[in-house]
Amino acid sequence: RYYQEYLSVASFADEKIWEAKDSLARTAALGPVLTAGDLAQQGRTYHWEVSSRLIEEAGEYKLFKVDFSLSGDSGKRKTHVSRSAFALFRQES
């Protein structure tokens, strides 16, 4: 059951992380990317959030960490998924 729930939200998590990484790599900001919301799927509602923080800056490069979390209740069991990724921004000369 847990794996079914995870697989049902995994592609959504991948999409949100990709959107954040793409925006950070292009503009060094999350910009128009939605950073929180609710996902209704298979009769359940999950709350999700995406955040980023600058990890390191060296010359024309900035390294960001992207964190994604999703949580919700499904009967007696609580579901929580966390994923992280990194994005590299390079300032154009």
C-alpha positions as CSV (number, residue, x, y, z in Angstrom):
1,R,0.0,0.0,0.0
2,Y,2.8,2.5,0.9
3,Y,4.5,1.8,-2.4
4,Q,1.3,2.4,-4.3
5,E,0.9,5.8,-2.6
6,Y,4.5,6.7,-3.2
7,L,4.4,5.8,-6.9
8,S,1.2,7.8,-7.3
9,V,2.9,11.0,-6.2
10,A,6.5,10.3,-7.4
11,S,6.0,11.8,-10.9
12,F,4.4,14.9,-9.3
13,A,7.4,15.3,-7.0
14,D,9.8,14.9,-10.0
15,E,7.9,17.6,-11.9
16,K,8.0,20.1,-9.1
17,I,11.7,19.5,-8.5
18,W,12.5,19.9,-12.2
19,E,10.5,23.2,-12.3
20,A,12.5,24.6,-9.4
21,K,15.9,23.4,-10.7
22,D,15.1,24.8,-14.2
23,S,14.1,28.2,-12.8
24,L,17.2,28.4,-10.5
25,A,19.5,27.3,-13.3
26,R,18.1,30.0,-15.6
27,T,17.5,33.0,-13.2
28,A,19.0,32.1,-9.7
29,A,15.5,32.5,-8.3
30,L,12.3,30.4,-8.0
31,G,10.5,33.2,-9.8
32,P,7.0,32.1,-11.0
33,V,7.3,28.5,-9.7
34,L,4.6,27.6,-7.3
35,T,6.2,26.7,-4.0
36,A,3.3,25.2,-2.1
37,G,-0.1,23.7,-2.6
38,D,-2.4,20.8,-2.3
39,L,-2.6,17.7,-4.5
40,A,-5.8,15.6,-4.6
41,Q,-5.1,12.1,-5.9
42,Q,-6.9,8.8,-5.5
43,G,-9.4,10.3,-2.9
44,R,-6.6,11.7,-0.7
45,T,-5.3,15.2,-0.3
46,Y,-1.6,15.9,0.2
47,H,0.1,19.2,1.0
48,W,3.4,19.9,-0.7
49,E,6.1,22.5,-0.5
50,V,9.2,23.3,-2.5
51,S,12.0,25.5,-1.1
52,S,15.5,26.4,-2.1
53,R,18.6,27.8,-0.5
54,L,22.0,29.0,-1.7
55,I,24.6,26.5,-0.7
56,E,27.7,28.1,-2.2
57,E,28.8,30.9,-4.4
58,A,32.1,31.0,-6.3
59,G,32.7,33.6,-9.0
60,E,30.1,33.3,-11.6
61,Y,28.6,30.1,-10.2
62,K,25.9,29.6,-7.5
63,L,24.9,26.2,-6.2
64,F,21.4,25.8,-4.8
65,K,19.8,23.0,-2.8
66,V,16.1,22.3,-3.7
67,D,13.9,20.5,-1.1
68,F,10.5,19.0,-1.8
69,S,8.2,17.6,0.8
70,L,4.7,16.1,0.6
71,S,2.6,15.0,3.5
72,G,-1.0,13.8,4.1
73,D,-3.2,11.3,5.9
74,S,-4.5,8.1,4.5
75,G,-6.6,6.5,7.1
76,K,-4.6,5.5,10.1
77,R,-1.3,6.0,8.3
78,K,0.4,9.3,7.6
79,T,2.3,9.7,4.3
80,H,5.5,11.8,4.1
81,V,7.8,12.1,1.1
82,S,10.9,14.2,1.1
83,R,13.3,14.7,-1.8
84,S,16.3,16.9,-2.5
85,A,18.2,18.0,-5.5
86,F,20.8,20.6,-6.6
87,A,20.8,23.3,-9.2
88,L,23.7,25.2,-10.6
89,F,23.4,28.8,-11.9
90,R,26.1,30.3,-14.0
91,Q,26.1,34.1,-14.5
92,E,26.4,35.0,-18.2
93,S,29.5,37.2,-18.9
